[in-house]
Each structure stands twice: as C-alpha cells, then as structure tokens.
Amino acid sequence: MNTRILWIVLILLTPFVSAQEPVYVCPMHSEVTQHEPGKCPICGMDLVLKESQSMDMNMN
C-alpha cells in the first residue's frame, strides 16, 4: 500500500521537477546566480548556464 502511494506521489511531482528554470552562474563567484543570462555584478564576467544538479553529483 505504501509503495503505491509513493509511486503516485512521484508520478504527480515529475512534471514539476523536469520543468525547472535554467540557472546561470558566475564562473568565479558561484554565489551569483540568475534565471537568465547576464553579467556578474562583482567581476563583470558573463554568467554561464549551470548544469543540472544530477550532473554535478556525477562529477564528484
């Protein structure tokens, strides 16, 4: 019974997880993030598209 509930919840939440907004980050200042391309307010570098969290975990 609990397994069924878990699967139902996972199926219902899947569209929200896959529809995340892109995140752009400064290569030198990882604390600087935005949801659109731009410049870092600290150093002026172009923000780059951050890879998904799962990709970051695979790199370690």
Secondary structure, DSSP 8 states (H G I E B T S, - for coil): -HHHHHHHHHHHHHHHHHT----EE-SS-TT-EESS--B-TTT--B-EE---HHHHHHH-
